[in-house]
């Protein structure tokens, strides 16, 4: 972590610690908080970091500068309690088909509850993700809905905001927060089993190995093969990273190495679009020459008659809304992983394999 990032983290930790002490009454209205020298010794940080945290609290009118010290203002404690919600802050990589549905539904749920919906993009950048999360958490009266960039967010486990965070789409091991995910293991298992029942034995997979959702879908694919007594072959798997262009290249390589392929499972519907383009270059037709599946049931899947898996975004949003209501009512949310069942959607892109 850079020196600048370290300082920002220190500032936020001091800010939230002092704010909690004010809200709890440890530092009562009208009283003085400890002086700069004592705060510096207490937190073992630089004076600029202390001053920056105090300025944030002054801007929020929780402190009044009483040079050279700071006095606690006579603010309304009830307005600062965590369950007195004002905002739902969504921290997400980008708005795609899946997240667009979730975002629109959350907007409706916020209007029902007289809450304001905020939006922060992290663009799959780990450092930006952390900064956006900290920005979203500045207002204590906020629940943060985090779509993390993969499962590698160890910093989140020690965050003072974890108790008002809902994690969606990616599971983060050990995180003490509700984690709402699609049951992608069983979703891909059922999809693979369907192809096997059609008679396919040479089934390729365009995966997304750098995301935990992609890894879990890959696991479901492998589990279904082994349950059917078929040998798992790692050379029948290639990484398309949930992207069209990367999936074009991935499927071209798979077809070159394994011309015997009769079916291909794609990690999402965008990967399926890439596979279709790779097939087009070879004058092959999905559902005729090679059976093809996507994942996600995005808007494009019906247009291209693609067999896929519906992640039940409505049910995911219902779970998010339930967690928000739990926080509003009690100031707490249940912890644990909450998998949402998926649904197989069968269309014309899958048929019995041709006899070769």
C-alpha positions as CSV (number, residue, x, y, z in Angstrom):
1,X,0.0,0.0,0.0
2,X,1.4,3.4,-0.9
3,X,2.1,6.1,1.7
4,X,-0.9,8.1,0.5
5,X,-3.2,5.1,0.8
6,X,-1.9,4.3,4.2
7,X,-2.6,7.8,5.4
8,X,-6.1,7.8,4.0
9,X,-6.8,4.5,5.8
10,X,-5.5,6.0,9.1
11,X,-7.6,9.1,8.7
12,X,-10.8,7.0,8.2
13,X,-10.0,4.7,11.1
14,X,-9.5,7.7,13.5
15,X,-12.6,9.4,12.1
16,X,-14.9,6.4,12.7
17,X,-13.4,5.6,16.1
18,X,-13.9,9.2,17.3
19,X,-17.4,9.4,15.8
20,X,-18.4,6.2,17.5
21,X,-17.2,7.5,20.8
22,X,-19.2,10.7,20.3
23,X,-22.4,8.8,19.3
24,X,-22.0,6.4,22.3
25,X,-21.7,9.3,24.7
26,X,-18.1,8.5,25.7
27,X,-17.4,12.1,24.5
28,X,-20.6,14.0,25.6
29,X,-22.0,17.1,24.0
30,X,-20.3,20.3,25.2
31,X,-17.2,18.4,26.4
32,X,-13.8,18.6,24.9
33,X,-12.2,15.6,23.2
34,X,-8.5,14.8,24.0
35,X,-5.9,17.2,22.6
36,X,-3.8,16.6,19.5
37,X,-0.8,15.4,21.5
38,X,-2.8,12.8,23.4
39,X,-4.6,11.7,20.2
40,X,-1.3,11.3,18.4
41,X,0.0,9.0,21.2
42,X,-3.3,7.1,21.3
43,X,-3.5,6.3,17.6
44,X,0.3,6.4,16.9
45,X,-0.1,8.3,13.6
46,X,1.1,11.7,12.3
47,X,-0.5,15.0,13.3
48,X,-1.7,15.7,9.7
49,X,-3.7,12.4,9.8
50,X,-5.3,13.5,13.2
51,X,-6.1,16.9,11.9
52,X,-7.7,15.6,8.7
53,X,-10.0,13.2,10.7
54,X,-11.0,16.1,13.0
55,X,-11.8,18.3,10.0
56,X,-14.1,15.6,8.7
57,X,-16.0,15.6,12.0
58,X,-16.1,19.4,12.1
59,X,-17.6,19.4,8.5
60,X,-20.3,17.0,9.7
61,X,-20.9,19.5,12.6
62,X,-20.2,16.8,15.2
63,X,-17.2,18.8,16.5
64,X,-16.7,22.5,17.0
65,X,-13.2,24.0,16.9
66,X,-12.4,25.5,20.3
67,X,-8.8,26.4,19.6
68,X,-6.5,24.7,20.3
69,X,-9.0,21.9,21.1
70,X,-12.3,20.6,19.7
71,X,-15.6,20.5,21.5
72,X,-18.4,18.0,20.9
73,X,-21.4,19.7,19.4
74,X,-25.0,19.3,20.6
75,X,-26.1,17.1,17.7
76,X,-29.1,14.7,17.5
77,X,-27.9,11.3,18.6
78,X,-30.9,9.6,17.0
79,X,-30.0,10.9,13.5
80,X,-26.6,9.2,13.8
81,X,-27.8,5.8,14.8
82,X,-26.9,3.2,12.1
83,X,-30.4,2.0,11.6
84,X,-31.6,5.5,10.8
85,X,-30.9,4.9,7.2
86,X,-30.7,7.6,4.5
87,X,-28.6,6.0,1.7
88,X,-28.0,2.7,0.0
89,X,-24.6,2.9,-1.7
90,X,-23.9,0.4,-4.5
91,X,-20.2,-0.2,-5.2
92,X,-19.9,-2.1,-8.4
93,X,-17.5,-2.7,-11.3
94,X,-19.8,-1.6,-14.1
95,X,-23.4,-1.6,-15.2
96,X,-23.9,-4.7,-17.4
97,X,-27.1,-6.7,-18.0
98,X,-27.0,-8.5,-14.6
99,X,-26.2,-5.5,-12.5
100,X,-28.6,-3.2,-14.4
101,X,-31.5,-5.4,-13.4
102,X,-30.3,-5.4,-9.8
103,X,-29.7,-1.7,-9.8
104,X,-33.1,-0.9,-11.2
105,X,-34.9,-3.1,-8.7
106,X,-32.9,-1.6,-5.8
107,X,-34.0,1.9,-7.0
108,X,-37.6,0.8,-6.6
109,X,-37.0,-0.7,-3.2
110,X,-35.2,2.6,-2.1
111,X,-38.2,4.7,-3.2
112,X,-40.5,2.5,-1.1
113,X,-38.4,3.2,1.9
114,X,-37.7,6.8,1.2
115,X,-33.9,6.1,0.8
116,X,-31.5,7.6,-1.7
117,X,-29.5,5.3,-3.9
118,X,-25.9,6.2,-4.5
119,X,-23.6,4.6,-7.1
120,X,-19.8,4.1,-7.2
121,X,-17.9,2.3,-9.9
122,X,-14.6,0.5,-9.3
123,X,-14.0,-0.8,-12.9
124,X,-12.4,-4.0,-11.7
125,X,-9.5,-2.1,-10.2
126,X,-8.6,-3.4,-6.7
127,X,-7.2,0.0,-5.4
128,X,-10.1,1.9,-6.8
129,X,-12.6,-0.6,-5.3
130,X,-11.2,0.1,-1.9
131,X,-11.2,3.9,-2.3
132,X,-14.8,3.8,-3.6
133,X,-15.9,1.6,-0.7
134,X,-14.4,4.1,1.8
135,X,-16.1,7.0,-0.1
136,X,-19.4,5.1,0.2
137,X,-19.0,4.6,3.9
138,X,-18.3,8.3,4.8
139,X,-22.0,8.7,5.8
140,X,-22.7,6.5,8.7
141,X,-26.4,6.4,7.8
142,X,-25.6,4.2,4.8
143,X,-25.8,0.5,3.9
144,X,-23.2,-0.4,1.4
145,X,-24.1,-3.0,-1.3
146,X,-20.7,-4.2,-2.5
147,X,-20.2,-6.2,-5.8
148,X,-16.5,-7.0,-5.1
149,X,-13.7,-7.5,-7.7
150,X,-13.2,-11.2,-6.9
151,X,-12.9,-12.8,-3.4
152,X,-9.5,-11.2,-2.5
153,X,-10.6,-8.4,-0.2
154,X,-8.9,-9.3,3.0
155,X,-8.9,-5.6,4.0
156,X,-12.7,-5.8,4.1
157,X,-12.7,-8.2,7.1
158,X,-11.2,-5.6,9.3
159,X,-13.2,-2.7,8.0
160,X,-15.2,-0.7,10.7
161,X,-18.1,-0.6,8.1
162,X,-18.4,-4.4,7.7
163,X,-21.5,-4.4,9.9
164,X,-23.4,-2.3,7.4
165,X,-22.2,-4.0,4.3
166,X,-24.0,-6.5,2.0
167,X,-21.8,-8.5,-0.3
168,X,-23.3,-9.6,-3.6
169,X,-22.2,-11.9,-6.4
170,X,-18.8,-12.9,-5.1
171,X,-18.2,-14.7,-1.8
172,X,-15.4,-13.4,0.4
173,X,-14.1,-16.1,2.8
174,X,-14.4,-15.0,6.5
175,X,-16.2,-11.7,5.9
176,X,-18.6,-11.0,8.7
177,X,-21.4,-9.8,6.5
178,X,-24.4,-11.2,4.6
179,X,-23.1,-12.6,1.3
180,X,-25.8,-13.1,-1.4
181,X,-24.7,-15.2,-4.3
182,X,-26.2,-17.3,-7.1
183,X,-26.0,-21.0,-6.6
184,X,-23.7,-21.2,-9.6
185,X,-22.3,-24.6,-8.7
186,X,-25.6,-26.3,-9.1
187,X,-26.6,-24.0,-12.0
188,X,-23.7,-25.1,-14.1
189,X,-24.0,-28.7,-12.9
190,X,-27.6,-28.8,-14.2
191,X,-26.6,-27.2,-17.5
192,X,-23.8,-29.7,-18.0
193,X,-26.0,-32.6,-17.0
194,X,-28.6,-31.5,-19.6
195,X,-26.0,-31.7,-22.4
196,X,-24.9,-35.1,-21.2
197,X,-28.5,-36.3,-21.2
198,X,-28.8,-35.1,-24.8
199,X,-25.9,-37.5,-25.6
200,X,-22.9,-35.1,-25.6
201,X,-19.6,-36.5,-24.4
202,X,-17.0,-34.1,-25.8
203,X,-18.1,-31.0,-23.9
204,X,-15.8,-27.9,-23.8
205,X,-16.0,-25.1,-21.3
206,X,-15.1,-21.4,-21.8
207,X,-14.5,-20.4,-18.2
208,X,-13.7,-17.2,-16.3
209,X,-11.0,-18.5,-13.9
210,X,-10.0,-15.1,-12.5
211,X,-13.4,-14.6,-10.8
212,X,-14.8,-16.7,-8.0
213,X,-18.2,-16.9,-9.8
214,X,-16.3,-18.3,-12.9
215,X,-14.4,-20.7,-10.7
216,X,-17.6,-22.0,-9.0
217,X,-19.2,-22.5,-12.4
218,X,-16.1,-24.4,-13.6
219,X,-16.4,-26.6,-10.5
220,X,-20.1,-27.4,-11.3
221,X,-19.1,-28.3,-14.9
222,X,-16.3,-30.7,-13.6
223,X,-18.6,-32.2,-11.0
224,X,-21.3,-33.0,-13.5
225,X,-18.8,-34.7,-15.8
226,X,-17.4,-36.9,-13.0
227,X,-20.9,-37.7,-11.8
228,X,-21.7,-39.1,-15.3
229,X,-18.5,-41.1,-15.4
230,X,-16.8,-38.9,-17.9
231,X,-13.2,-37.9,-17.6
232,X,-12.4,-34.3,-16.9
233,X,-9.8,-32.9,-19.5
234,X,-8.3,-29.6,-18.6
235,X,-7.3,-29.1,-22.3
236,X,-11.1,-28.8,-23.0
237,X,-11.2,-25.7,-20.9
238,X,-10.1,-22.2,-21.9
239,X,-10.4,-18.8,-20.2
240,X,-12.8,-16.3,-21.8
241,X,-12.9,-13.9,-18.8
242,X,-16.6,-13.2,-19.2
243,X,-15.7,-11.2,-22.3
244,X,-16.7,-11.5,-26.0
245,X,-13.3,-10.9,-27.6
246,X,-11.4,-13.1,-25.1
247,X,-14.0,-15.9,-25.7
248,X,-13.6,-15.7,-29.5
249,X,-9.9,-16.5,-29.1
250,X,-10.6,-19.1,-26.4
251,X,-13.1,-21.1,-28.5
252,X,-10.9,-20.8,-31.6
253,X,-8.1,-22.4,-29.7
254,X,-10.4,-25.1,-28.3
255,X,-11.8,-26.0,-31.7
256,X,-8.3,-26.2,-33.2
257,X,-7.0,-28.5,-30.4
258,X,-10.2,-30.6,-30.2
259,X,-12.2,-30.8,-33.5
260,X,-14.3,-33.5,-31.9
261,X,-16.1,-31.0,-29.7
262,X,-19.9,-31.3,-30.0
263,X,-20.9,-28.9,-27.2
264,X,-19.6,-25.9,-25.3
265,X,-20.6,-24.4,-22.0
266,X,-19.8,-20.7,-21.6
267,X,-19.3,-19.0,-18.3
268,X,-21.8,-16.2,-19.2
269,X,-23.9,-15.1,-22.2
270,X,-21.2,-12.7,-23.4
271,X,-18.8,-15.6,-23.7
272,X,-21.4,-17.4,-25.7
273,X,-21.5,-14.5,-28.1
274,X,-17.8,-14.8,-28.5
275,X,-18.1,-18.6,-29.2
276,X,-20.8,-17.9,-31.8
277,X,-18.4,-15.5,-33.6
278,X,-15.6,-18.1,-33.5
279,X,-18.1,-20.6,-35.0
280,X,-19.2,-18.2,-37.7
281,X,-15.7,-17.9,-39.0
282,X,-15.6,-21.6,-39.5
283,X,-19.1,-21.7,-41.0
284,X,-20.5,-23.6,-38.0
285,X,-24.0,-23.0,-36.6
286,X,-25.0,-23.1,-32.9
287,X,-27.7,-25.7,-32.3
288,X,-26.8,-27.5,-35.5
289,X,-23.1,-28.2,-35.7
290,X,-22.2,-27.5,-32.0
291,X,-24.6,-27.1,-29.0
292,X,-23.9,-24.0,-27.1
293,X,-25.0,-22.6,-23.7
294,X,-24.5,-19.3,-21.9
295,X,-25.1,-18.3,-18.3
296,X,-27.0,-15.4,-16.8
297,X,-30.1,-15.2,-19.1
298,X,-29.2,-11.7,-20.2
299,X,-31.4,-9.8,-22.6
300,X,-29.4,-11.1,-25.6
301,X,-30.0,-14.8,-24.8
302,X,-33.6,-14.9,-25.9
303,X,-32.7,-12.9,-29.1
304,X,-30.1,-15.5,-30.1
305,X,-32.2,-18.5,-28.9
306,X,-29.5,-19.4,-26.3
307,X,-29.9,-22.1,-23.7
308,X,-28.7,-20.5,-20.4
309,X,-29.2,-20.3,-16.7
310,X,-31.3,-17.6,-15.0
311,X,-29.7,-16.3,-11.9
312,X,-33.0,-15.2,-10.4
313,X,-32.1,-11.6,-10.0
314,X,-35.5,-10.8,-8.5
315,X,-34.9,-13.2,-5.7
316,X,-31.4,-11.7,-5.2
317,X,-32.9,-8.3,-4.8
318,X,-35.5,-9.6,-2.4
319,X,-32.6,-10.9,-0.2
320,X,-30.9,-7.5,-0.4
321,X,-34.1,-5.7,0.5
322,X,-34.6,-8.1,3.5
323,X,-31.1,-7.4,4.8
324,X,-31.7,-3.6,4.5
325,X,-34.9,-4.0,6.5
326,X,-33.2,-6.0,9.1
327,X,-30.6,-3.2,9.5
328,X,-33.3,-0.5,9.6
329,X,-35.2,-2.4,12.4
330,X,-32.3,-3.5,14.6
331,X,-29.1,-1.9,13.4
332,X,-27.8,-5.4,12.6
333,X,-27.8,-7.9,9.7
334,X,-27.4,-11.7,9.8
335,X,-24.0,-13.0,8.7
336,X,-23.3,-15.9,6.4
337,X,-23.6,-16.9,2.8
338,X,-27.1,-16.9,1.2
339,X,-27.1,-18.8,-2.1
340,X,-30.1,-18.0,-4.4
341,X,-31.3,-21.0,-6.5
342,X,-30.9,-20.7,-10.3
343,X,-33.2,-21.9,-13.1
344,X,-32.3,-23.7,-16.3
345,X,-33.7,-22.0,-19.4
346,X,-33.8,-24.3,-22.5
347,X,-33.8,-22.8,-26.0
348,X,-32.8,-23.9,-29.4
349,X,-29.0,-23.6,-29.2
350,X,-28.7,-27.2,-27.8
351,X,-29.6,-30.4,-29.7
352,X,-28.5,-34.0,-29.7
353,X,-25.0,-34.4,-31.2
354,X,-24.5,-35.3,-34.8
355,X,-23.2,-38.7,-35.6
356,X,-19.7,-38.4,-36.9
